Amino acid sequence: MLLGSALVLAGTAPVAAQDRAFADATRYVHDKVTSCWNVPAAVPAGRTVRIRFELDRDGALISEPTMLDQPSKAGSALLAESAKRAVIRCAPYDGLKRYGALYSRWREIVLNFRQPD
């Protein structure tokens, strides 16, 4: 199960309409990646990894997704590989095009993947 997504925020203060649009963009990415993720059964419950990736304005991956933390617990590397595959499998994220005005806010994405308990 995908724990949640946290898109890296730009340094400017958004207006309320942009906040709603950004929340919609975040939900879109979360739902899309969740649908592409095959949760590895061999990973102990409760393991979490953070995956970072960047997108171009059309929602295509700019580079390979990377794990932000080094795996310190058994199964974390397996969990990270499954998360990376999900991000790649789901690309492009063309539903983000409608949020083009917020591109600076969703260009870089960090997702948390958590093995269900």
C-alpha atoms as one frame of an Amber mdcrd trajectory, in Angstrom:
protein
   0.000   0.000   0.000   1.273   3.437  -0.803   1.629   5.417   2.404   1.367
   8.758   0.716   3.074  11.145  -1.529   4.802  14.363  -0.799   5.575  16.492
  -3.775   8.467  18.814  -3.117   7.071  22.298  -2.641   8.295  25.434  -4.351
   9.393  28.360  -2.224   6.463  30.640  -3.066   3.257  30.891  -1.076   0.383
  29.489  -3.188  -3.170  30.758  -3.258  -6.056  28.545  -2.151  -7.051  27.518
  -5.698  -3.462  26.448  -6.382  -3.450  24.462  -3.146  -6.555  22.560  -4.275
  -5.060  21.971  -7.713  -1.802  20.813  -6.159  -3.700  18.425  -3.872  -5.482
  17.052  -6.959  -2.142  16.614  -8.754  -0.723  14.818  -5.719  -3.750  12.524
  -5.543  -3.422  11.758  -9.269   0.222  10.649  -8.862  -0.592   8.646  -5.723
  -3.494   6.810  -7.348  -1.619   6.105 -10.565   1.479   4.717  -8.851  -0.638
   2.672  -6.432  -2.305   0.978  -9.404   1.108   0.000 -10.834   2.739  -1.227
  -7.632   3.086  -4.954  -7.021   3.737  -5.209  -3.291   6.483  -7.786  -2.643
   5.203 -10.461  -0.266   8.698 -11.355   0.999   9.266  -7.969   2.645   8.545
  -7.749   6.383   5.558  -5.595   7.349   6.142  -1.967   8.203   9.173  -1.371
   5.954   9.165   2.051   4.284  11.271   3.491   1.458  11.327   6.929  -0.159
  11.651   7.170  -3.920  12.528  10.410  -5.737  11.971  11.140  -9.414  11.626
  14.107 -11.736   9.171  14.713 -14.548   9.167  16.963 -17.587   6.197  19.198
 -18.396   4.506  16.341 -20.292   4.732  14.023 -17.276   7.540  11.857 -18.691
  10.356  10.690 -16.439  13.485  12.818 -16.772  15.707  10.209 -15.106  15.603
   6.882 -13.306  13.800   6.959  -9.922  16.221   6.782  -6.987  15.900   5.610
  -3.409  16.620   8.419  -0.938  17.664   6.273   2.017  20.090   3.385   2.000
  18.372   0.108   2.879  19.133  -0.566   6.532  16.598  -3.287   7.242  15.989
  -6.668   5.645  13.702  -6.379   2.650  14.103  -2.632   2.136  16.103  -3.060
  -1.076  13.440  -5.407  -2.477  10.740  -2.920  -1.510  12.687  -0.088  -3.158
  13.104  -2.022  -6.397   9.374  -2.761  -6.554   8.645   0.931  -5.917  11.032
   2.051  -8.675   9.418  -0.404 -11.113   5.976   0.996 -10.250   7.085   4.569
 -10.953   8.616   3.524 -14.298   5.679   1.298 -15.272   3.176   4.109 -14.693
   5.036   6.731 -16.714   4.181   8.998 -18.375   2.107  10.934 -15.862   0.265
  12.806 -18.578  -2.633  13.659 -16.255  -0.330  16.276 -14.730  -0.403  18.340
 -17.930  -3.631  19.980 -16.760  -1.650  21.305 -13.777   1.041  22.854 -15.974
   0.879  26.180 -14.126   2.112  24.301 -11.042   4.973  22.536 -12.826   7.629
  23.976 -10.518   5.795  22.294  -7.615   5.372  18.817  -9.153   8.555  18.586
 -11.241  10.342  16.759  -8.415   8.353  14.076  -6.597   9.137  12.056  -3.489
   6.871   9.101  -2.727   6.814   7.007   0.432   6.140   3.313  -0.098   5.228
   1.205   2.936   4.828  -2.533   3.193   1.381  -3.145   4.707   1.167  -4.568
   8.205
